[in-house]
Amino acid sequence: MQQDRRRKSSKDVEFFTEYGESNRYKILEIIGKGSYGVVCAAVDTQTGEKVAIKKITNIFEHSSDAIQILNEIKLLRLLRHRDIAEIKRIMLPPSRREFKYIYVVFELMGSDLHQVIIKANDDLTHEHHRFFL
């Protein structure tokens, strides 16, 4: 097997565990944190494409969360729209015993819905709400 082509920075070690293709991505910065984990911007070293990687933590801590995460992934794999981030790949752990995290690689979008709503402040109309839903 090919040796790691680059040195891992401290950012990479903090974000990635030894999952499958983790050495394929160079972490640029953390761009968001949420209830299910952390999202970082990265570069795919094989294609040069900028991507977003969502690290979902403690996926089996609560069964309701696990079901919600699974449903989100299933829906995003089916939806194809220019305004919805496309899932590029899902990185699974090397073994079932180590299945504590899941990494979902998305295309990197310029902004997310949360940022749009925050920037719009109180200027959102009823039509905006209908569009988002």
Secondary structure as UniProt FT lines:
FT   HELIX           10..15
FT   TURN            20..21
FT   HELIX           22..24
FT   STRAND          25..33
FT   STRAND          37..44
FT   TURN            45..47
FT   STRAND          50..57
FT   TURN            59..60
FT   HELIX           63..78
FT   TURN            82..83
FT   STRAND          87..91
FT   HELIX           96..98
FT   TURN            99..100
FT   STRAND          101..107
FT   HELIX           113..120
FT   TURN            121..122
FT   HELIX           126..132
//
